[in-house]
Amino acid sequence: MENFIVSARKYRPQNFSTVVGQAHITTTLKNAIRNSQLAHAFLFCGPRGVGKTTCARILAKTINCENLQPDGEACNECHSCKSFNEGSSFNIHELDAASNNSVDDIRTLVEQVRFAPQAGKYKIYIIDEVHMLSSSAFNAFLKTLEEPPSYAIFILATTEKHKILPTILSRCQIFDFKRITIQDTVDHLKEICEKEQIQADADALHLVAQKTDGCMRDSLSTLDKIVSFTSGHLTYQNTLEHLNILDYDYFFKIMDTVLQQDIANALLIFDEILQKGFEGDNFLNGWAEFLRNLLLSKDDKALHLVEVSGNLKERYKQLSGQLSPAYLITALHLLNETEINYRLARNTRLHVEMALIKLCFLQQAVTLVSDDSTGEVSKKKLVADGTPAQKLRAPGAQPVTARTLTDKPATTASIAATQPEAARLTVETPEVKPAPAAIPTPAPAATAPVPPPVAAPAPSIAPAAPVPATTATPPVSTPVQAPKPAAAGGGKLTGLAAMKEALAAKQQDHNVVQAIPLTSGALHVYWEEFIDKFRQANKMTVVSNLQLAVLKLLDTAEIGIVSRNIVQFRFMEEEKLEISEFFKQKFNNPAIILTLQLDESQQAQDIGPAPLSSREQFQQMADKYPLVKELKDRLNMELDF
C-alpha cells in the first residue's frame, strides 16, 4: 500500500508565493534578496502553525539559488535547489533547540560556522524553538551572532518571543507572523479539496477554519481527520459531529424563545443541548459569540467582523433588525457575568438556567428603562388660578411614575425612599430655605382653598422645580412649610440653622428606625461572612488571622476584638477601618465603636520558651554526653562563640 503523506507535509509551501496569509513578510524577504540587502540574523516569531519554519526554509533555499528568478523566487531546478528539496544540502543546517539546548550544542555549532561553504554563497543555520536554549547557551551564542563570518546567516524561529534575551533580540531582524485569517484558511482548504477531489461544503470548511483559530497546520490535520471520518464527503452536519461544535441553529431557536418570553421551551432546548454532551460553559461561550455577531450585524461597516459563511450572515442580519443595541449589550454583560461565576456555582445547570430566565424578561426591562430614560414625571397640579401641568424633575433622581405622586399622599419620607441620596437632599433642602424677595409670604389657608388630594404632596414636590426670582407663585395653602420667624441676627443665618437642624433630626430619626440591634448571634454570623470574602479570594493567611480573633460585645454599640499575640494585634490594627465599616453597614448603625484588645496570657503561650544561645547549647550537650567535654579538654580546645 502506498505510504500516506499528511496534507500538512504534502502541501507545505515550496516558494514564497505559496505561503498563505503572510504577504507582508514574504514581500519584504523577496525585496531584500533582489536588492542584496540580507541581514546576518533573522528572528521569525508568532503563533504555532502560521509558517515560521516554512518561510525559514524557503529563505535558505532562495538565498543559495544559482538561477534566481526576477520576482525573487527560487528556480527549483539548479543543483542547490534540488539538493535542498532532496534534503541533502550541505550549506543548510537545521537545529532543534528544544532537544539541543545546552552550551556544548551551541559550541559545536560555533565550531561549524568557522568553515566556509564548499559550494554556494552562504551557510544558513536554522534554529527552531530558539526560546528553549538555556541562558548559558544564549550567552555562548552572543558573540557569533553579533559578528558572524560574511558567509553565515542565522534564522531563528520561536513561538515565545518574550523568553528570548534582549541581547539576542537586538542582534536580529525581527519578523512577526500573524494568525491566518478564516477566509484565507477557507480558500486554501478549497484548493486542497479540489486537488484531492474531496467534496466539501463551504460551511463545513468555515467550521474547520474557526475551530483551528488561525493555525494552518491544525486546519490541514483536522481536514485529514474529517475526510477519513466522512469518506471524502464533508457536510455541515458531519463536521459539527466530528468537531463537537454546537450548531448555530440552537442559538437561533433559543433567541426566538427568549424574544417570545417562552421560558419552558428555552429550558427544553438547553436540556437537549446538555443531552448531546455539551457543558454549560460551552453553551455560554457560544451564545456570547452569537450575540456579539448579532451586535456587529446591525452595522454594515462592521459586518466583515462576523466570520461566518454568507448564508449565516444573512440570518444574523435579519435577526439583528429585531433587537436594539441596548438589549444586546445588556445581554452580553449578563452572559459575561454568568460565565465568570460559572466555576464558582455548585449547581451549574441551575446557574445557566437562571441566566436564560433573566434573558427572557430582559427585553421588557430594557424597553421600560428606555421609555423612562429622561427621568421626567408629568403631574397635573391644581392651583387657584388654574396653572397648567408642569414637569417636575429632581437632579440625579430615578424615574418616578405619576401614580406614585398622585394616587397616595406623598410625604417627604415616601419620596425620599424612591430616590437616591443626592436627589433627597435636592428635594428637601428648599423646604426650610426662605426666599422672601422672590416668593411672597403664603396666605392663610382660608384665602386659597385647595382640594385635599393635592394639598399634601405640594410641600414636598414643589421645591424640586427651580423657581425664577422674577416669577411670583400663586398663593397656596402650605401650613406645614410655613417659614419660621427670622431671628435678630438675620433671615439667612436663621434659614441655614433651620436647614441643619432639620437634616440632623431626619438623620437621627432614620438611624433610630433603621439600626439593627447588636446581638452575639448576629455578630458572629456577619463575622463569618466577612471572613468568607477573603476565603473566596484565596487569601488564606488573612483568613487564619481573622479566625483566631475572638469577638465580644462590650456595650450596646461597642464591639471588642481580642487578639492572641502582638502580630495578630498589629494585623487587626491595619484592618480595623475595613472591619468597622463592614459592621456599620451590616447593622446600619454608624455609631458602632470597634475596640482592639491583646490577650497577654495567650501571647506568652504562643511565644514559648526563649531560644538558647550557642554556649548554652554546648553546655547542655556536654552535660548529656560527658565524652564531648572530655574530648574538648584533651584537645585543649576553646569555645569560639
C-alpha positions in Angstrom: 0.0 0.0 0.0 1.3 3.4 -0.9 2.6 5.5 2.0 0.2 8.2 3.0 1.5 11.7 3.5 -0.5 14.1 5.6 -1.7 17.3 4.0 0.4 19.5 6.2 3.6 18.0 4.7 2.3 17.2 1.3 1.1 20.8 0.6 3.9 22.6 2.5 4.8 25.7 0.6 8.0 25.4 -1.5 8.3 29.1 -2.5 7.2 32.5 -1.2 4.2 32.8 -3.5 2.5 29.7 -2.0 2.8 30.9 1.7 -0.7 31.7 2.9 -1.5 34.9 4.9 2.0 36.3 5.4 2.3 38.6 2.3 3.9 41.4 4.5 6.8 39.1 5.3 7.3 37.3 2.0 7.4 40.6 0.1 10.0 42.0 2.4 12.2 38.9 2.1 12.0 38.8 -1.7 12.9 42.5 -2.0 15.8 42.0 0.4 17.1 39.1 -1.7 16.7 41.0 -5.0 18.5 44.1 -3.6 21.2 42.1 -1.9 20.3 43.6 1.5 20.2 40.5 3.6 20.8 40.7 7.3 23.1 38.2 9.0 20.4 37.2 11.6 16.6 36.9 11.3 14.1 36.1 14.0 10.7 34.7 13.0 8.2 34.8 15.8 4.4 34.3 16.0 1.8 31.7 16.9 2.2 28.0 16.0 1.3 26.7 12.6 1.5 30.0 10.7 4.6 29.3 8.5 7.7 30.4 10.5 9.8 27.3 9.8 8.5 27.1 6.3 9.5 30.6 5.5 12.9 30.0 7.1 13.5 27.0 4.8 12.3 28.9 1.7 14.5 31.8 2.5 17.5 29.5 3.0 16.8 27.8 -0.4 16.3 31.1 -2.2 19.5 32.7 -0.9 21.7 29.9 -2.4 19.7 29.6 -5.6 22.0 29.7 -8.7 19.3 31.0 -11.1 17.3 33.5 -9.0 14.1 34.5 -10.7 13.2 38.2 -11.4 10.4 38.1 -8.8 12.8 36.9 -6.1 11.7 33.3 -6.1 14.0 30.2 -6.3 14.1 28.3 -9.6 13.8 24.8 -8.1 16.0 23.5 -11.0 19.6 24.3 -10.1 21.9 21.9 -8.1 21.4 23.9 -4.9 17.6 23.9 -5.1 17.5 20.2 -6.0 19.8 19.2 -3.1 17.7 21.2 -0.7 14.4 19.7 -1.9 16.0 16.2 -1.5 17.3 17.0 2.0 21.0 16.6 1.0 22.2 20.2 1.1 25.5 20.7 3.0 25.0 24.5 3.2 21.8 24.5 5.2 21.8 23.2 8.8 18.7 23.0 10.9 18.9 22.7 14.7 16.1 21.9 17.1 16.8 24.0 20.2 14.2 22.1 22.2 16.4 19.0 22.3 19.8 20.7 21.7 19.7 23.5 24.2 23.0 23.1 26.1 26.2 25.1 25.9 28.0 22.1 24.3 25.5 22.1 21.4 26.0 25.8 20.8 29.8 25.4 20.9 29.6 22.6 18.3 27.5 25.0 16.1 30.0 27.8 16.5 32.9 25.5 15.5 31.0 24.6 12.3 30.5 28.3 11.5 34.3 28.7 11.1 34.3 26.6 7.9 33.4 28.3 4.7 30.8 26.6 2.3 32.3 24.3 -0.3 29.6 25.2 -2.8 27.2 28.1 -2.9 27.5 31.6 -1.4 26.1 31.1 2.1 25.9 28.7 5.0 22.5 29.0 6.6 21.7 27.9 10.2 18.0 27.5 11.1 17.5 27.2 14.9 13.9 26.2 15.6 12.2 26.9 19.0 15.2 29.1 20.0 13.5 30.2 23.2 14.3 26.7 24.6 18.0 27.5 24.8 19.4 27.9 28.3 20.8 31.2 29.5 24.4 29.8 29.2 23.8 28.7 25.7 22.4 32.1 24.8 25.5 33.8 26.2 27.8 31.4 24.3 25.9 32.3 21.1 26.0 36.1 21.5 29.4 36.9 20.0 29.0 34.7 17.0 25.5 36.1 16.4 26.8 39.6 16.6 29.8 39.3 14.3 29.4 36.1 12.2 31.5 35.4 9.1 30.3 37.0 5.8 29.1 33.7 4.5 27.0 32.8 7.6 23.3 33.6 8.1 21.3 32.7 11.1 17.5 32.2 11.0 15.9 31.8 14.4 12.2 30.7 14.9 10.2 30.9 18.1 6.6 30.9 19.4 7.5 32.7 22.6 9.4 35.9 21.8 9.2 37.2 25.4 11.5 34.4 26.6 14.5 35.4 24.4 17.2 37.6 25.9 17.1 41.3 24.9 20.7 41.0 23.8 19.7 38.4 21.2 16.7 40.4 20.0 18.9 43.5 19.4 21.1 41.5 17.1 18.3 40.2 14.8 15.9 41.5 12.2 12.5 40.6 13.8 9.6 39.4 11.7 6.2 39.0 13.5 4.0 36.4 11.8 0.2 36.9 12.3 -2.6 34.4 12.6 -4.0 33.3 9.3 -7.5 34.7 8.7 -10.5 32.5 8.4 -11.1 33.5 4.8 -7.5 32.7 3.8 -7.7 29.3 5.5 -11.0 28.5 3.8 -9.6 29.5 0.4 -6.5 27.3 0.9 -8.6 24.3 2.1 -10.8 24.7 -1.0 -7.7 24.4 -3.3 -6.6 21.3 -1.5 -10.1 19.7 -1.7 -10.1 20.4 -5.4 -6.7 18.8 -5.9 -7.6 15.8 -3.8 -11.1 15.5 -5.3 -12.8 15.9 -2.0 -16.4 17.1 -1.8 -16.7 19.8 0.9 -19.4 22.3 1.7 -18.3 25.9 2.3 -20.0 25.9 5.7 -18.0 22.8 6.7 -14.7 24.5 5.8 -15.7 27.6 7.7 -16.2 25.4 10.8 -12.8 23.9 10.4 -11.2 27.3 10.0 -12.9 28.7 13.1 -12.1 25.7 15.2 -8.3 25.9 14.4 -8.1 29.6 15.3 -5.6 30.8 12.6 -3.3 27.8 12.6 -2.9 26.3 9.1 -1.2 23.1 10.3 -4.1 22.4 12.6 -6.6 23.1 9.8 -4.9 20.6 7.5 -4.7 18.0 10.2 -8.4 18.5 11.0 -9.3 18.2 7.4 -7.5 14.9 7.1 -9.4 13.5 10.1 -12.8 14.6 8.8 -12.0 13.2 5.3 -11.3 9.8 6.9 -14.4 10.1 9.1 -16.7 11.0 6.2 -15.1 9.1 3.3 -14.3 12.2 1.4 -17.6 14.0 1.6 -17.7 16.9 4.1 -21.0 18.3 5.1 -22.0 20.8 7.7 -23.7 18.2 9.9 -20.9 15.6 9.9 -18.3 18.3 10.5 -20.3 19.5 13.5 -20.5 15.9 14.8 -16.8 15.3 14.4 -15.6 18.6 15.8 -18.1 18.5 18.7 -19.3 22.1 17.9 -22.7 23.4 18.9 -24.9 24.1 15.9 -25.9 27.7 15.2 -29.5 26.6 14.8 -29.7 26.0 18.5 -28.8 29.7 19.2 -31.4 31.0 16.7 -34.0 28.8 18.3 -33.2 29.9 21.8 -33.2 33.5 20.7 -36.7 33.1 19.3 -38.0 31.6 22.5 -36.3 34.4 24.6 -37.9 37.1 22.5 -41.3 35.4 23.0 -40.6 35.0 26.7 -41.2 31.3 26.4 -39.2 30.0 29.4 -40.4 26.4 29.1 -39.2 26.0 25.5 -35.9 27.8 26.3 -35.2 25.4 29.1 -36.2 22.4 27.0 -33.7 23.4 24.2 -31.0 23.9 26.8 -31.8 20.4 28.2 -31.4 19.0 24.6 -28.0 20.7 24.4 -26.9 19.1 27.6 -28.2 15.7 26.4 -25.9 15.9 23.4 -22.9 16.1 25.8 -22.1 19.8 25.8 -21.2 21.5 29.0 -22.9 24.7 30.3 -19.8 26.8 29.8 -19.6 25.8 26.2 -23.2 26.9 25.7 -22.5 30.3 27.4 -19.4 30.9 25.3 -21.1 30.0 22.1 -24.2 32.1 22.9 -22.0 35.1 23.8 -20.3 34.9 20.5 -23.7 34.6 18.8 -24.9 37.8 20.5 -21.6 39.5 19.6 -22.2 38.6 15.9 -25.8 40.0 16.2 -24.5 43.3 17.5 -21.9 43.6 14.7 -24.5 42.7 12.1 -26.5 45.9 12.9 -23.9 48.0 11.2 -22.8 47.2 7.6 -19.3 48.6 8.3 -18.7 46.0 11.0 -20.3 43.1 9.1 -17.0 41.8 7.9 -16.0 41.1 11.5 -18.7 38.4 11.6 -16.5 35.5 10.4 -19.2 33.1 9.2 -20.4 31.9 5.8 -22.6 34.1 3.6 -25.9 32.5 4.3 -25.4 32.7 8.1 -24.5 36.4 7.7 -27.9 37.0 6.1 -29.7 35.2 9.0 -27.7 37.3 11.5 -28.6 40.5 9.7 -32.3 39.7 9.6 -32.5 38.8 13.3 -30.4 41.8 14.4 -33.1 44.1 13.0 -35.5 42.9 15.7 -33.2 43.7 18.6 -31.9 47.0 19.9 -28.2 47.7 20.7 -29.2 48.3 24.3 -30.7 44.9 24.6 -27.7 43.1 23.0 -25.1 45.0 25.1 -27.1 44.2 28.3 -27.4 40.6 27.4 -23.7 40.3 26.6 -22.9 41.8 30.0 -25.3 39.3 31.7 -23.7 36.3 29.9 -20.2 37.5 30.7 -21.0 37.7 34.4 -22.7 34.3 34.3 -19.6 32.8 32.6 -17.3 34.3 35.1 -19.3 32.9 38.1 -19.9 29.5 36.4 -17.0 27.7 38.0 -18.0 29.0 41.5 -21.5 27.7 41.2 -22.3 24.3 42.8 -25.4 23.7 40.6 -24.0 24.8 37.2 -27.2 23.8 35.4 -29.4 26.0 37.6 -26.8 28.8 37.2 -27.2 28.7 33.4 -31.0 28.3 33.6 -31.2 31.4 35.8 -29.4 33.4 33.1 -31.9 32.0 30.5 -34.9 33.1 32.6 -33.4 36.6 33.1 -32.8 37.0 29.4 -36.4 36.0 28.7 -37.6 39.2 30.5 -34.6 41.4 29.6 -36.3 42.8 26.5 -39.2 44.1 28.6 -36.9 45.6 31.2 -34.8 47.4 28.5 -38.0 48.8 26.9 -39.2 50.2 30.3 -35.9 51.8 31.0 -35.7 53.4 27.6 -39.2 54.8 27.9 -38.4 56.4 31.2 -34.8 57.3 30.4 -35.4 61.1 30.8 -36.4 60.7 34.4 -39.2 63.3 34.0 -42.6 63.0 35.6 -45.7 64.8 34.4 -48.2 65.7 37.0 -51.4 67.7 36.9 -51.1 70.4 39.6 -54.4 72.1 40.7 -53.8 75.7 41.9 -56.1 78.6 42.5 -55.7 80.3 39.1 -55.7 77.0 37.0 -51.9 76.9 36.3 -51.3 74.2 33.6 -49.5 70.9 34.4 -45.7 71.2 34.6 -42.9 68.6 34.6 -41.0 68.1 37.8 -37.6 66.5 38.0 -35.1 66.3 40.8 -31.4 66.3 39.6 -30.0 62.8 39.8 -33.4 61.3 40.7 -34.6 57.9 39.4 -37.7 57.8 37.2 -40.9 58.0 39.4 -44.3 57.2 38.0 -47.2 59.7 38.2 -49.1 57.1 40.1 -46.7 57.4 43.0 -47.2 61.2 43.2 -51.0 61.4 42.8 -52.7 58.2 44.0 -51.4 58.3 47.5 -50.3 61.0 50.0 -46.7 61.9 49.2 -44.7 62.7 52.3 -41.1 63.7 52.4 -40.2 60.2 53.7 -42.1 58.4 50.9 -40.5 60.4 48.1 -37.0 60.1 49.6 -37.4 56.3 49.7 -37.7 56.2 45.9 -34.8 58.5 45.2 -31.0 58.3 45.7 -29.4 60.3 48.5 -28.3 63.1 46.1 -31.9 63.5 44.9 -33.3 63.6 48.5 -31.1 66.5 49.5 -32.1 68.4 46.4 -35.8 67.9 47.1 -35.7 68.6 50.8 -33.3 71.5 51.1 -35.5 74.2 49.7 -38.2 73.1 52.2 -36.7 75.2 55.0 -34.9 77.9 53.0 -36.9 81.1 52.9 -36.8 83.4 49.9 -38.8 86.5 50.9 -37.5 88.6 47.9 -38.7 86.2 45.2 -41.7 84.4 46.7 -44.5 86.2 48.6 -45.5 85.2 52.1 -48.1 82.4 51.9 -51.6 83.5 52.6 -53.8 81.9 55.2 -55.4 78.6 54.3 -58.8 80.3 54.2 -57.9 82.7 51.3 -56.8 80.0 48.8 -58.6 76.7 49.3 -57.0 73.7 47.7 -58.5 70.2 47.2 -57.3 67.8 49.8 -55.6 65.2 47.5 -53.2 67.9 46.2 -52.5 69.9 49.3 -50.4 67.2 50.9 -47.9 66.4 48.1 -47.4 70.1 47.2 -45.0 70.9 50.0 -42.7 68.0 49.2 -42.7 68.3 45.4 -43.0 72.0 44.5 -39.5 72.9 45.8 -37.9 70.4 43.4 -38.6 72.6 40.4 -36.4 75.7 40.3 -38.4 79.0 40.6 -37.0 82.1 38.8 -36.5 85.1 41.0 -38.7 87.3 38.9 -41.8 85.0 38.8 -44.3 85.0 41.6 -46.0 81.8 42.6 -49.8 81.9 43.3 -50.8 81.7 46.9 -51.2 78.1 48.1 -52.1 76.8 51.5 -48.9 75.3 52.9 -49.3 75.1 56.7 -46.5 72.5 57.0 -44.0 74.6 55.2 -44.7 77.9 56.9 -41.3 79.6 57.5 -40.1 80.2 61.0 -39.8 83.7 62.3 -36.5 85.3 61.5 -34.0 85.8 64.3 -32.4 89.0 65.2 -29.2 88.1 63.5 -30.8 87.9 60.0 -33.1 85.7 58.0 -30.2 84.0 56.1 -28.5 82.7 59.2 -31.8 81.5 60.6 -32.5 79.6 57.4 -29.1 77.8 57.4 -29.5 76.9 61.1 -33.0 75.6 60.5 -31.8 73.6 57.5 -29.0 72.0 59.5 -31.4 71.2 62.4 -34.0 69.6 60.1 -31.3 67.4 58.4 -29.8 66.4 61.7 -33.3 65.5 63.1 -34.1 63.5 60.0 -30.8 61.6 60.0 -31.3 60.8 63.7 -34.8 59.5 63.1 -33.6 57.5 60.2 -30.7 55.9 62.2 -33.1 55.1 65.0 -35.6 53.4 62.8 -33.1 51.5 60.5 -30.4 50.5 63.0 -30.2 46.7 63.8 -29.6 45.9 67.5 -26.2 44.2 68.3 -26.5 40.6 69.3 -23.9 37.9 69.8 -25.6 35.6 67.2 -25.8 38.3 64.5 -22.3 39.5 65.3 -20.8 36.0 64.7 -22.9 35.4 61.5 -21.6 38.7 60.0 -18.1 37.9 61.1 -18.2 34.6 59.2 -19.5 36.5 56.2 -16.6 38.9 56.4 -14.1 36.1 56.6 -15.7 34.3 53.7 -14.9 37.2 51.4 -11.2 36.5 51.9 -11.7 32.8 51.7 -13.2 33.1 48.2 -10.3 35.3 47.2 -7.9 32.5 48.3 -6.2 34.8 50.9 -5.8 32.0 53.5 -3.2 34.0 55.6 -5.8 36.7 56.2 -8.5 34.0 56.9 -6.3 32.3 59.5 -5.6 35.6 61.3 -9.3 36.5 61.4 -10.4 33.1 62.6 -8.0 33.3 65.6 -9.6 36.5 66.8 -12.3 36.4 69.5 -15.3 38.8 69.2 -17.0 40.2 72.3 -20.0 42.6 72.9 -18.6 45.3 75.2 -21.7 47.6 75.0 -24.8 48.1 73.1 -22.8 49.9 70.3 -19.3 48.7 71.1 -17.6 45.5 69.7 -14.3 44.2 71.0 -11.8 42.0 69.1 -9.3 40.1 71.3 -6.0 39.1 69.6 -3.8 36.2 70.8 -0.4 37.8 70.0 1.2 41.0 69.0 1.5 40.0 65.4 -2.2 39.4 65.1 -2.9 42.6 67.1 -1.0 44.7 64.6 -2.8 42.9 61.7 -6.1 43.8 63.3 -5.0 47.5 63.6 -4.3 47.6 59.8 -7.8 46.1 59.1 -9.6 48.0 61.8 -11.1 50.6 59.4 -12.4 48.0 57.0 -13.9 45.8 59.8 -15.5 48.8 61.4 -17.1 50.0 58.1 -18.3 46.4 57.5 -20.2 46.2 60.8 -21.6 49.7 60.5 -23.0 48.8 57.1 -24.4 45.4 58.2 -26.0 46.8 61.4 -26.9 50.0 59.7 -25.5 51.9 62.7 -22.7 54.5 62.1 -22.3 54.9 65.9 -20.7 51.4 66.3 -17.3 51.5 68.0 -14.6 48.9 67.4 -12.1 48.2 70.2 -9.0 46.1 69.8 -7.6 44.1 72.8 -4.4 42.0 73.3 -4.6 38.8 75.5 -1.1 38.7 77.0 -1.6 35.3 78.6 -2.2 33.7 75.2 0.7 35.7 73.8 3.1 34.0 76.3 1.8 30.6 75.4 2.2 31.2 71.7 5.7 32.5 72.0 7.0 29.5 74.0 10.4 29.3 75.8 13.2 31.6 74.8 15.8 30.1 72.4 19.2 29.0 73.8 22.5 30.6 72.9 25.3 28.6 71.3 27.2 28.4 74.5 24.2 27.1 76.4 23.5 24.6 73.8 27.1 23.2 74.1 26.7 23.1 77.9 23.5 21.1 77.6 25.2 18.7 75.1 28.2 18.3 77.4 26.0 17.5 80.4 24.2 14.9 78.4 27.3 13.4 76.8 30.4 13.7 79.1 32.7 12.4 76.4 32.2 15.6 74.4 33.6 17.7 77.4 36.4 15.2 77.8 37.3 15.5 74.1 37.4 19.3 74.4 39.7 19.1 77.5 42.1 16.6 75.9 42.5 18.6 72.7 42.8 21.8 74.7 40.0 23.4 72.7 38.4 26.7 73.4 34.9 27.8 72.7 34.9 30.4 70.0 31.3 31.7 70.2 
